[in-house]
Amino acid sequence: MPQTRSNDGTLQLLQWGGSIFGAGLLGAVLLVTVLGGFSPTGAKTNTGWFALIIAASCIPFGGLLLGLGVAKWLRNRSASRD
């Protein structure tokens, strides 16, 4: 089945990228506000360490997916104008 502009994966990249990036931001906010914060040597609680790991992995990966989705959306937008 040929890929059409409406079925090229842009929506999925935006949805999953935003969800993963949001999970990372939520982990970072919880780490700073509820889970004891962090110091130069790391988090102060076990749950804080878990939130730090989630934030440190989800923010970069989700940002890359989100950036790719935005780039594809902009490309599709400019291609539809031509």
C-alpha positions in Angstrom: 0.0 0.0 0.0 1.6 3.3 -1.0 2.1 6.0 1.7 -0.1 9.0 1.4 0.4 12.3 3.1 -2.3 11.5 5.6 -0.7 8.1 6.4 3.0 8.9 6.6 3.4 8.5 10.3 3.5 12.2 11.2 0.6 12.0 13.5 2.0 9.0 15.3 5.4 10.8 15.7 3.7 13.8 17.2 1.5 11.9 19.5 4.2 9.5 20.8 6.9 12.1 20.9 4.7 14.5 22.9 3.6 11.7 25.3 7.2 10.5 26.0 8.5 14.0 26.3 5.6 14.9 28.6 6.3 11.8 30.8 9.9 13.0 31.1 8.9 16.4 32.1 6.4 15.0 34.6 9.2 12.9 36.1 11.5 15.9 36.4 8.8 18.1 38.0 7.9 15.3 40.5 11.6 14.8 41.3 12.1 18.5 42.2 8.8 19.0 44.0 7.6 15.8 45.6 10.4 13.2 45.6 13.0 15.0 47.6 14.9 16.9 44.9 18.5 16.1 43.8 22.0 17.1 44.6 25.3 17.1 42.6 25.6 13.4 43.4 22.1 12.5 42.3 18.6 12.1 43.7 18.0 12.0 47.5 15.5 9.1 47.6 15.0 5.8 45.8 11.9 7.0 44.1 13.7 10.1 43.2 16.3 8.0 41.4 13.6 6.3 39.4 12.1 9.7 38.4 15.6 10.9 37.5 16.1 7.9 35.2 12.7 8.4 33.6 13.4 12.1 33.0 16.9 11.5 31.7 15.8 8.9 29.2 12.3 10.3 28.1 13.2 13.9 27.6 15.9 13.4 25.0 14.1 10.5 23.2 10.8 12.2 23.3 12.3 15.5 22.1 13.9 13.7 19.1 10.6 12.0 18.2 8.7 15.3 18.6 11.3 17.2 16.5 11.1 14.7 13.7 7.3 14.9 13.9 7.3 18.7 13.7 9.8 18.5 10.7 7.6 16.1 8.9 4.5 18.2 9.6 6.2 21.3 8.3 7.4 19.4 5.2 3.8 18.1 4.5 2.4 21.6 5.1 4.8 23.2 2.6 4.2 20.3 0.1 0.5 20.8 0.3 0.8 24.5 -0.6 2.6 23.6 -3.9 
